[in-house]
Amino acid sequence: MSTFKFNNQIVSYRNSEQTVLEALEENGFYIPSSCLSGRCNFCLLQLDNGEVNESSQYNLSEKMLKRSLFKSCVAKANDSIQCNDKYI
């Protein structure tokens, strides 16, 4: 199993196809979500470090991008991610 950081806590995930949101939920975190397809922006998180796939920032405003926000329901988990929910 691999890990990433959320609010300075270690979160495990099964594989690179699992989304950040799925991994967080499996680790007992609650992140508001609705559509699970990247359209509603309910599941936005803020990226502190690392990279997320481009589709997780698709159609976000320039202001949101400057704040390093991303859609956790479509962002694929990877070891470089450090994120938080301070945006919520």
N, C-alpha and C positions, 0 to 999 in steps of 0.2 A: 504494500500500500504506500502511496505517496501522500505528501502533505503540503498545505499552504497556510498562511496566517490570516486570521480574521480577528480584529480588535486585540491583537497581540496574543491570541490563543492559537494553538496548533489545530488544524482541521484536516482529517484524513479523507482521501477520496480513492475510489476503486481503480479508475483508469482515465485516460485523457478524453474519453467521450462523455464523461459525467460533467454536468454543469456545476458551476459554483453554487447555485441555489440548491441543487439536489444534495451536494456534499454538505452544505451548511445544515439543511434540514435533517439529514441522516446523523449529524453530530449534535442534534438537539437545539439548534438555533432557529429562531423564528424570524423570517424576513417576509414582509408583506409582498404578496404576488397575486396576479390575477390571470393573465392570458397565457403565460408560459411559452410565449412565442416571440417576445421582444417588441410588442406593439404598445403596451399600456404604460410602461415605465414605472410601475409600482415597485419593482424589485431593484431599483437603482442602489448601487453601492459606490463607494469612493475608493479608487485605486491609490494606495500609498507607494507601492513599488512593484516592479515587474511589468508584464505585458498581458493584455487580453486580446482575443481574436477580434478582428475588425467588425464583424457582425454584431458584437455586443455594444458597439457605440454608434451603430447605424441610425441615422435620423435624429441624433441628439443635437440640441442647439449648441452654438459656439460657446455660450456661457457654461453649459453642462460639460462640454469637452475640456474647457479650461480648468474646471474643478476636478477633472479626471474621473468623472462618473461613468459607470457602465451598467449594462443590463445583466444581472446575475443569472437570469433564466436561460440566457443563450451563450454566456461566457463559459468557455471550456476551462476546467480546472487545470492548473499547472503549478509546478514547484516554485515559480518565480513570483507568484501573486502574494501580495500583502495588501489587505483591504480593510475597510471599516464601514460602519453604518452610521457615522456621525451626520451624514446627509439627511437621514430619515427624520 
